[in-house]
Amino acid sequence: MAGGRDRVVWLGVLLAGAANLSKTRAAVVFTQLQQTDNQLPCNNFPAAASWKSAATTKKLRSCSCPQTDPTKPNKAFKILVGFTRIPDLSTEFEYETFPRDCFFSLYPSHLLPAANLRHGRVPPPLGAALISHLAPWPTPSFPWLTSIRRALAEYRRNPEECGDSLRILLENCISCFSDDEHYRNDARFVKICILYGDVIQDFKRIFEMMEEKGICQGLSILFEAYAAFLIAKGDLLEANKVYRLGISRNAQPVERLKRMHALFLKHVEEIIRNAAPEPQADKIVNERQEQLCVDPWSTSITESFLKEKETYLKKYDGYHCINKIYSGKASLSSLQNSSRNKTLELGCRKYQIKGCSGQGRFAQVYKAYVDGNADDVVALKIQRPAFPWEFYMYRQLDERIHSEQRSSFGLAHRVHIYADSSILVTDYLSHGTLQDAINSHLVTQKLMEEVLCIHYTIEMLRMLETLHSVGIIHGDFKPDNLLVRYAREELKADGFSTRTGNWADQGLCLVDWGRGIDLNLFPPGTKFTGDCRTSGFSCVEMQENKPWTYQVDTYGLCVIVHMMLHGSYMTLEKKANPDGSFHYQPKKPFKRYWKTELWSNLFSTLLNNRSNESDVELLQCLRKSFEDSMCSNQQLISQLKHLLARQKSSLCLT
């Protein structure tokens, strides 16, 4: 196995172009990678906010290493995959150091000169390695491999005239064998695909083709090569996603892939440490970008995004598009609020309707048994016209939210898209919503106990902190969309502060993602216009016709907290400050025996946050203040356990 120095060299070459990364953009890279990947160190680098720049909290979608000169050969990528003797590389790179333990397995050991092995140098060119593997391959591939070897030799002698010939040869070879089952998981065939991607400098297209056809998806070399290509192009975000994708698919050898990913993250951190101050030109660009305002819920924008993502939607697990009107025995239009025991046939499954659990302007949600199994219960959301956007948002949650927190945001199993409607199949939770919990107190002329209010406030702050850190806004944050989750077993005193043990299953689950906003689809600095059109939940910016971003969610949180504390919707009053400015606060005062300092700080902070930059640190600070208050008194946690058990028995729905 190569030493640490050898493994560092190639990634250092790939990321060499990042030496001029600005301090501001470097901070964003570090912050966002840290939020999306728990392997990145979190204590050895100053927080992004410490640079006091408005751009430091912009999403990683705007961040990358400076792109390499497109007129020059992509040396780093060819070094990585071993194609270093193609003539457009300077001679000093022909035997450049690279990690033996990562890519030498592509080449037979008897082709590697002993000196090169000892020094961790690049093996002979791909053509020779391919030819050495001819024996195990089916006979039809022999002429192709021979031709590729000759084409590479000709290309070395005359790159300008022979470049097209090599490209066409590789293209025809891939076309000939890409549908052949013999080559589905053959590492030698994936090398040809990698070489072709490097020749045409469009590895993304090759990767998508291989993914669609299921070629070598279980081999780590595919993900390593694609990530290397993206790093050389300066796209660190996508490179990080590719590494994570390969690891999630357990691409073999997965331990090698994990090592490469860890090295990548380490080098990103080193680049950030040496980042340069933000150039004045970048500041001007950022200021201009911040002027962009759009309505994220406009039909035209949603449809354009869906069209742009159509290829990816079709690849998502559970996506079924029929493009015909639903023609099952039980018509969708015949379903009513009281419908029971009607059966919908979707694909190879039958769903027996057991009642309506929710209804809106364009959609109805039904409880259903899968194939008549009372132990397999799901929710069917039927929407007219068809609306695949919500399924897209669920899949973004799958990709961006860590597994430990994923249960807090609902799960979609599949969606069936018809010409006139769509049916989304999701998890079904039987304990009602946070609105039900609030109402259960109001019917007895009581208000929710403060300790319960604190518990649910912590849950909501954690939810928004998680969502906003990965570039997602819910857009319809209200108690009807917050399902209550309960632990299966009795809660224990320990584990509350760390959210471990049974406390990990206790909390809320945010559903209904039809108005979700994916910030990665918008240019950096984009602000939003438009009203949420949910009575009582329009944020201050919407009421004043001003741009907004995260306020649509945080205002909804304030309204929910107000409903828990006071049993009514929130109304605001505008108060003048001594300096002539204004601030907002709820009209209703707090009870004297409440923890007024906590609640006052929550409302004051969230209602008067005019910044459209990331609010993750702000939400985290508020959450910790509530957690500290609870953990300072063990009697409060004991009281909370008792109240949750009582609430569970009263809200459990069958």
C-alpha positions in Angstrom: 0.0 0.0 0.0 1.3 3.5 -0.8 2.3 5.7 1.9 0.4 8.9 3.0 2.7 11.1 1.0 1.9 9.2 -2.2 -1.8 9.4 -1.7 -1.6 13.1 -1.0 0.4 14.0 -4.2 -2.3 13.2 -6.8 -5.1 15.0 -4.9 -2.8 17.9 -4.4 -2.3 18.1 -8.2 -6.0 17.9 -8.8 -6.8 20.7 -6.3 -3.8 22.8 -7.3 -6.1 25.2 -9.1 -7.8 26.0 -5.8 -4.8 27.9 -4.5 -6.4 31.1 -5.5 -9.8 30.3 -3.8 -11.0 33.4 -2.0 -11.3 33.4 1.7 -15.1 34.0 1.5 -15.8 31.2 -1.0 -13.4 28.9 0.9 -15.4 29.4 4.0 -18.5 28.4 2.3 -16.9 25.3 0.9 -15.8 24.3 4.4 -19.1 25.1 6.1 -21.3 23.4 3.6 -19.1 20.3 3.3 -19.0 20.1 7.0 -22.8 20.2 7.1 -23.3 17.6 4.5 -20.4 15.2 5.5 -19.6 14.3 9.1 -16.1 13.2 8.2 -14.8 16.7 7.9 -13.2 18.1 11.0 -15.4 20.6 12.8 -13.1 21.9 15.6 -9.9 22.7 13.8 -11.1 25.6 11.7 -12.7 28.9 12.4 -16.4 29.2 11.7 -17.4 30.8 8.3 -19.2 33.6 10.1 -15.9 34.8 11.6 -15.0 36.5 8.4 -18.0 38.8 8.7 -18.7 38.7 5.0 -22.3 38.5 3.7 -21.1 35.9 1.1 -19.7 33.5 3.7 -23.0 31.7 4.2 -24.0 31.3 0.5 -24.7 27.8 -0.6 -22.1 25.5 -1.8 -23.7 25.5 -5.2 -21.9 28.8 -5.9 -18.6 27.4 -4.7 -15.9 25.7 -6.6 -12.2 25.8 -7.3 -11.3 28.0 -10.2 -11.8 26.0 -13.4 -8.7 24.8 -15.1 -7.8 26.4 -18.5 -10.0 24.6 -21.1 -7.3 25.1 -23.7 -4.8 23.0 -21.8 -4.8 19.2 -21.3 -6.4 17.9 -18.1 -3.2 16.5 -16.7 -4.4 15.8 -13.3 -7.3 13.7 -14.4 -5.2 11.7 -16.9 -2.5 11.2 -14.2 -5.2 9.8 -11.8 -6.6 7.2 -14.2 -3.3 6.3 -15.7 -3.6 7.6 -19.2 -0.5 9.7 -18.8 1.3 8.8 -22.0 -1.2 10.4 -24.3 1.0 13.0 -26.1 -0.8 16.1 -24.9 0.8 15.7 -21.5 4.2 17.1 -20.9 7.0 14.6 -20.4 7.5 15.4 -16.8 4.1 14.0 -16.0 4.5 10.7 -17.8 5.5 8.9 -14.6 4.1 11.2 -12.0 3.6 9.9 -8.5 0.1 8.7 -7.7 -1.5 6.3 -5.1 -0.6 2.7 -6.0 -3.2 1.3 -3.6 -5.9 3.2 -5.4 -5.3 2.6 -9.1 -2.5 0.1 -9.6 -5.1 -2.7 -9.3 -6.1 -1.8 -12.9 -2.9 -3.0 -14.2 -1.3 -6.5 -14.1 1.7 -6.5 -11.7 4.0 -8.0 -14.3 3.6 -4.9 -16.5 4.8 -2.6 -13.8 8.6 -2.0 -13.6 9.9 -2.7 -10.2 11.4 0.8 -9.9 8.0 2.4 -10.7 6.3 0.1 -8.1 8.8 1.1 -5.4 8.4 4.8 -6.1 4.6 4.7 -6.6 4.8 5.8 -10.2 2.3 5.6 -13.0 2.3 2.2 -14.9 2.5 1.8 -18.6 -0.3 3.2 -20.8 -3.8 1.9 -20.8 -3.5 0.2 -24.1 -0.8 -2.2 -22.8 -2.8 -2.9 -19.7 -5.9 -3.7 -21.8 -4.1 -6.1 -24.1 -2.7 -8.0 -21.1 -6.3 -8.8 -20.1 -7.4 -10.2 -23.5 -7.5 -13.8 -22.5 -10.4 -13.7 -20.0 -12.5 -11.5 -22.3 -15.0 -12.9 -24.8 -13.6 -13.3 -28.3 -15.6 -10.4 -29.9 -13.7 -7.8 -27.9 -10.3 -8.8 -29.2 -10.3 -6.7 -32.3 -11.5 -3.6 -30.4 -8.7 -3.9 -27.8 -6.1 -4.3 -30.4 -7.4 -1.3 -32.3 -7.5 0.8 -29.2 -3.8 0.0 -28.5 -2.9 1.0 -32.0 -5.0 4.1 -31.9 -3.3 5.2 -28.7 0.1 4.7 -30.3 -0.9 6.7 -33.3 -2.4 9.4 -31.1 1.0 9.7 -29.3 2.8 10.3 -32.6 0.2 12.7 -34.1 -2.4 13.9 -31.6 -3.9 16.6 -33.9 -4.8 14.3 -36.8 -5.5 11.1 -34.8 -7.6 12.6 -32.0 -10.9 12.1 -33.8 -10.0 8.6 -34.8 -9.4 7.6 -31.2 -12.7 9.2 -30.1 -14.7 7.5 -32.8 -13.1 4.1 -32.0 -13.9 4.4 -28.3 -17.4 5.6 -29.1 -18.1 2.7 -31.3 -16.6 0.2 -28.9 -18.8 1.4 -26.0 -21.8 1.4 -28.3 -21.1 -2.2 -29.3 -20.7 -3.6 -25.8 -22.6 -1.3 -23.5 -25.7 -3.5 -23.7 -23.8 -6.8 -23.4 -24.3 -8.5 -20.0 -20.8 -9.9 -20.1 -19.4 -6.4 -19.5 -21.9 -5.1 -16.8 -19.3 -5.4 -14.0 -16.0 -5.7 -15.9 -13.3 -3.3 -14.6 -11.6 -3.5 -18.0 -14.6 -2.2 -19.8 -15.1 0.7 -17.3 -11.5 1.8 -18.1 -12.5 2.2 -21.8 -15.5 4.3 -20.7 -13.2 6.4 -18.5 -10.7 6.9 -21.3 -13.6 8.0 -23.6 -14.9 10.4 -21.0 -11.4 11.9 -20.7 -11.0 12.2 -24.5 -14.3 14.0 -25.0 -14.0 16.0 -21.7 -17.6 15.2 -20.9 -17.4 12.6 -18.2 -20.9 13.6 -16.9 -22.6 12.3 -20.1 -20.6 9.0 -19.9 -21.4 8.6 -16.2 -25.1 9.1 -16.8 -25.1 6.6 -19.7 -23.4 4.0 -17.5 -25.8 4.7 -14.6 -28.8 4.3 -16.9 -27.5 1.0 -18.3 -26.3 -0.2 -15.0 -22.7 -0.6 -16.1 -20.1 -1.1 -13.4 -22.2 0.7 -10.7 -20.6 -1.6 -8.1 -17.0 -0.6 -8.9 -15.4 2.2 -7.0 -13.1 3.1 -9.9 -16.0 4.6 -11.7 -16.9 7.0 -8.9 -13.2 7.8 -8.2 -12.6 8.7 -11.8 -15.7 10.8 -12.1 -14.9 12.6 -8.8 -11.4 13.3 -10.0 -12.8 14.7 -13.3 -15.0 17.1 -11.3 -12.2 18.1 -8.9 -10.0 19.0 -11.9 -12.9 21.0 -13.3 -13.3 22.8 -9.9 -16.7 21.4 -9.0 -16.1 20.4 -5.4 -19.8 20.0 -4.5 -20.5 17.5 -7.2 -17.3 15.6 -6.5 -18.3 15.3 -2.9 -21.8 14.0 -4.0 -20.1 11.4 -6.3 -17.9 10.1 -3.6 -20.9 9.8 -1.3 -23.0 8.2 -4.0 -20.3 5.5 -4.6 -20.0 4.8 -0.8 -23.8 4.6 -0.4 -23.9 2.0 -3.2 -21.1 0.1 -1.5 -18.9 0.2 -4.6 -16.0 -2.1 -4.3 -13.5 -1.9 -2.9 -15.5 0.5 -0.7 -12.7 1.0 1.8 -10.5 2.5 -0.9 -13.3 4.8 -2.0 -13.7 5.9 1.6 -10.0 6.7 1.9 -10.1 8.7 -1.3 -13.1 10.6 0.0 -11.4 11.3 3.3 -8.3 12.6 1.4 -10.5 14.9 -0.7 -12.1 16.4 2.5 -8.7 16.8 4.1 -7.3 18.7 1.1 -10.4 20.9 0.9 -9.7 21.9 4.5 -6.0 22.6 3.7 -7.0 24.8 0.7 -9.4 26.8 2.9 -6.7 27.4 5.5 -4.6 29.1 2.8 -7.5 30.9 1.0 -6.9 34.4 -0.2 -9.1 37.4 0.7 -12.2 37.9 -1.5 -11.4 39.9 -4.6 -13.3 43.2 -5.0 -14.7 41.9 -8.3 -16.3 38.9 -6.5 -17.9 41.3 -4.0 -19.5 43.3 -6.9 -20.8 40.1 -8.5 -22.3 38.9 -5.2 -24.0 42.3 -4.7 -25.5 42.1 -8.2 -26.7 38.6 -7.7 -28.5 39.5 -4.5 -30.7 41.8 -6.5 -32.4 38.8 -8.1 -36.0 38.1 -6.8 -38.4 35.4 -8.1 -41.6 33.7 -7.0 -40.5 30.2 -6.2 -44.0 28.9 -6.4 -44.9 30.2 -9.8 -46.1 27.5 -12.1 -43.7 28.4 -14.8 -40.7 28.1 -12.5 -41.8 24.8 -11.1 -42.5 23.4 -14.5 -39.1 24.6 -15.9 -37.3 22.9 -13.0 -39.2 19.7 -13.5 -38.4 19.7 -17.2 -34.7 20.4 -16.4 -34.7 17.5 -13.8 -36.8 15.1 -15.9 -33.9 12.8 -16.6 -33.0 12.6 -12.9 -36.6 12.1 -11.9 -36.9 9.1 -14.1 -33.9 7.5 -12.4 -35.2 7.9 -8.9 -36.3 4.8 -7.2 -40.1 4.7 -7.0 -40.8 7.0 -9.9 -43.5 5.7 -12.3 -44.8 7.8 -15.1 -47.7 6.3 -17.2 -48.8 9.4 -19.2 -52.3 7.9 -19.4 -55.4 8.7 -17.4 -55.8 6.4 -14.4 -58.0 3.5 -15.5 -58.4 1.4 -12.3 -61.6 -0.3 -11.3 -62.2 2.4 -8.6 -62.0 5.8 -10.3 -60.1 8.5 -8.4 -63.0 10.9 -8.8 -65.3 8.5 -6.9 -63.2 8.6 -3.7 -64.9 10.6 -1.0 -64.0 11.6 2.5 -65.9 8.6 3.8 -64.5 6.1 1.2 -63.5 2.8 2.7 -62.5 -0.6 1.3 -62.2 0.7 -2.3 -59.1 -0.7 -3.9 -56.6 1.2 -6.1 -54.2 -0.8 -8.3 -50.9 0.9 -8.7 -48.2 -1.1 -10.5 -48.0 -4.5 -9.0 -49.6 -3.5 -5.6 -53.2 -3.1 -4.5 -54.0 -0.4 -1.9 -57.2 -0.8 0.1 -58.6 2.6 1.2 -59.4 2.7 4.9 -60.5 6.3 5.1 -59.5 9.9 4.4 -57.0 11.4 6.7 -56.6 14.9 5.2 -57.9 17.1 2.4 -56.7 20.3 0.7 -57.6 22.4 -2.3 -55.9 20.1 -4.8 -55.2 16.9 -2.9 -56.7 14.3 -0.6 -54.7 12.0 1.7 -56.1 8.5 2.4 -55.0 5.8 4.8 -54.5 2.5 3.0 -53.5 -1.1 3.5 -50.9 -2.5 1.1 -52.2 -5.8 -0.5 -54.8 -6.1 2.3 -52.1 -6.3 5.0 -53.3 -4.4 8.1 -49.7 -4.3 9.3 -48.4 -2.5 6.2 -50.1 0.9 6.3 -49.3 3.8 4.0 -50.7 7.2 3.1 -51.9 7.9 -0.4 -51.8 11.5 -1.5 -54.0 11.9 -4.6 -53.5 15.2 -6.4 -55.1 16.7 -9.5 -53.5 17.8 -11.8 -50.4 15.7 -11.5 -47.7 17.2 -9.3 -44.4 15.4 -9.3 -42.6 18.2 -7.5 -43.3 16.9 -4.0 -41.7 13.5 -4.9 -38.6 15.4 -6.2 -38.4 17.2 -2.8 -38.6 13.9 -0.9 -35.7 12.5 -2.9 -33.7 15.7 -2.2 -34.3 15.0 1.5 -33.1 11.4 1.0 -29.9 12.7 -0.6 -29.1 15.5 1.8 -30.3 14.6 5.2 -28.3 12.3 7.4 -29.9 9.0 8.3 -30.0 9.9 12.0 -32.3 12.8 11.2 -34.2 11.5 8.2 -37.2 10.2 10.1 -38.1 13.8 11.0 -39.0 14.8 7.5 -41.3 12.1 6.1 -40.6 9.3 3.7 -42.0 8.8 0.2 -41.9 5.2 -1.2 -43.1 5.9 -4.7 -45.1 8.1 -7.0 -47.4 7.2 -9.9 -47.8 10.0 -12.4 -50.8 9.9 -14.7 -52.0 12.3 -17.4 -54.6 13.8 -15.1 -53.4 13.1 -11.6 -50.6 11.8 -9.4 -50.6 9.4 -6.4 -47.8 9.8 -3.9 -47.2 6.8 -1.5 -45.7 7.8 1.8 -45.4 6.6 5.4 -48.4 6.7 7.6 -48.2 8.0 11.2 -51.2 7.2 13.4 -50.7 9.7 16.2 -52.1 12.8 14.6 -50.6 16.2 14.1 -49.3 18.9 16.3 -52.5 20.8 15.5 -54.4 17.8 17.1 -52.2 18.0 20.2 -52.9 21.8 20.5 -56.7 21.2 20.0 -56.7 18.4 22.6 -55.9 21.0 25.2 -58.3 23.6 23.9 -61.3 21.4 24.1 -60.7 21.1 27.8 -60.4 24.9 28.2 -56.7 24.5 28.9 -53.4 25.5 27.3 -50.5 23.2 26.5 -48.1 22.9 29.4 -45.0 25.0 29.0 -42.6 22.1 29.2 -44.4 20.5 26.2 -44.2 23.8 24.4 -40.4 23.9 25.0 -40.1 20.3 23.8 -41.8 20.9 20.5 -40.0 24.2 20.1 -36.7 22.4 20.3 -37.9 19.9 17.8 -38.9 22.6 15.3 -35.8 24.6 15.7 -33.7 21.5 15.1 -35.8 20.7 12.0 -35.3 24.1 10.4 -31.6 24.2 11.4 -31.1 20.9 9.5 -33.2 21.8 6.4 -31.7 25.3 6.0 -28.1 23.9 6.4 -28.6 21.8 3.2 -30.3 24.4 1.1 -34.0 23.4 1.6 -37.0 25.6 2.6 -40.2 23.8 3.5 -42.4 26.8 2.6 -45.6 25.6 4.4 -44.5 25.3 8.0 -47.7 24.9 10.0 -49.0 22.5 12.8 -51.2 20.6 10.3 -48.0 19.5 8.5 -46.2 18.3 11.6 -47.0 14.8 12.5 -46.3 13.6 16.1 -43.9 10.8 16.6 -43.7 8.7 19.8 -41.1 6.3 21.1 -42.3 2.7 21.1 -40.9 2.1 24.6 -41.0 4.1 27.8 -38.7 7.1 27.7 -35.8 7.3 30.1 -34.3 10.3 31.9 -31.0 10.1 30.1 -30.7 10.6 26.4 -32.8 13.8 26.2 -29.9 16.2 25.7 -28.2 14.0 23.1 -31.4 12.8 21.5 -30.2 9.2 21.8 -32.0 6.0 22.9 -35.8 6.2 22.7 -35.6 10.0 22.5 -34.4 9.6 18.9 -37.9 8.3 18.0 -39.7 10.9 19.9 -40.6 14.2 18.3 -42.2 15.5 15.1 -42.2 14.6 11.4 -42.5 17.4 8.8 -44.6 16.3 5.8 -46.4 17.9 2.8 -43.5 19.1 0.6 -45.5 20.5 -2.2 -44.3 24.0 -1.6 -40.7 23.0 -0.8 -38.0 25.2 -2.2 -34.6 23.7 -3.4 -32.2 26.6 -3.1 -29.6 24.7 -5.2 -31.8 25.3 -8.3 -31.5 29.1 -7.9 -28.5 31.4 -8.5 -26.6 32.4 -5.4 -28.1 35.4 -3.6 -31.6 34.8 -5.0 -34.4 36.2 -2.8 -38.1 35.4 -3.1 -41.4 37.2 -3.6 -44.9 35.8 -3.5 -47.3 34.9 -0.6 -47.7 31.5 1.0 -51.4 32.1 0.9 -52.0 30.3 4.2 -54.0 32.5 6.5 -52.1 33.6 9.6 -48.7 32.3 8.3 -47.5 35.1 5.9 -44.2 36.3 7.2 -43.5 40.0 7.9 -41.7 40.3 4.6 -44.7 39.0 2.7 -47.0 41.4 4.5 -44.7 44.3 3.6 -44.1 43.1 0.0 -40.4 42.7 0.7 -38.0 39.9 -0.4 -37.7 36.9 1.8 -35.9 33.5 2.1 -35.8 31.5 5.3 -38.3 33.8 7.0 -41.2 31.9 5.5 -40.3 28.9 7.8 -39.2 30.8 10.9 -42.3 32.9 10.9 -44.4 29.7 10.7 -42.4 28.4 13.8 -43.3 31.6 15.7 -47.0 31.2 14.9 -47.0 27.6 16.0 -45.2 28.4 19.3 -47.8 31.2 19.8 -50.6 28.7 19.2 -49.1 26.3 21.8 -48.6 29.0 24.4 -51.8 31.1 23.9 -54.1 28.8 22.0 -54.6 31.3 19.2 -53.0 32.6 16.1 -50.3 35.3 16.4 -51.0 39.0 15.8 -48.1 41.4 15.7 -47.6 45.0 16.8 -44.9 47.3 15.4 -42.9 49.1 18.1 -40.5 52.0 17.6 -36.9 51.7 18.7 -35.0 54.7 20.2 -32.9 55.0 17.0 -36.0 55.5 14.9 -36.2 51.9 13.5 -38.9 49.5 14.3 -39.3 46.0 15.7 -42.1 43.5 15.8 -43.4 41.5 18.8 -46.6 39.5 19.5 -49.5 41.5 20.9 -50.3 39.0 23.6 -48.0 39.2 26.7 -46.3 36.2 28.3 -47.5 34.8 31.6 -45.4 35.9 34.5 -44.7 32.3 35.6 -43.4 31.3 32.1 -39.8 31.3 31.1 -40.3 34.8 29.6 -36.7 35.4 28.8 -36.5 32.3 26.6 -39.8 33.1 24.7 -39.0 36.8 24.4 -35.6 36.1 22.8 -37.2 33.5 20.4 -39.8 35.9 19.1 -37.6 39.0 19.0 -34.9 37.2 17.2 -37.0 35.4 14.5 -39.5 38.1 13.9 -36.9 40.8 13.4 -34.3 38.9 11.4 -34.1 40.9 8.1 -31.1 39.1 6.7 -31.7 36.7 3.8 -28.4 34.9 4.5 -28.2 31.6 6.2 -29.9 31.5 9.6 -28.4 28.1 10.7 -26.2 29.6 13.5 -29.1 31.7 14.8 -31.4 28.7 15.0 -28.7 26.6 16.6 -28.2 29.2 19.3 -31.9 29.4 20.0 -32.2 25.6 20.2 -29.3 25.3 22.6 -30.8 27.9 24.9 -34.0 25.9 25.2 -32.1 22.6 25.7 -30.0 24.2 28.4 -33.1 25.3 30.2 -34.6 21.8 30.2 -31.3 20.0 31.1 -30.7 22.4 34.1 -33.7 20.8 35.9 -34.2 17.0 35.8 -37.7 17.5 37.2 -38.7 19.2 33.9 -37.6 16.1 31.9 -39.5 13.8 34.2 -42.6 16.0 33.8 -42.1 15.9 30.0 -42.0 12.1 30.0 -45.3 12.0 31.9 -47.0 14.5 29.7 -45.9 12.8 26.5 -47.1 9.4 27.7 -50.5 10.9 28.6 -50.7 12.7 25.2 -49.8 9.5 23.3 -52.7 7.6 24.9 -55.2 10.3 24.0 -54.0 11.0 20.5 -53.3 7.5 19.2 -55.5 7.0 16.2 -56.5 3.6 14.7 
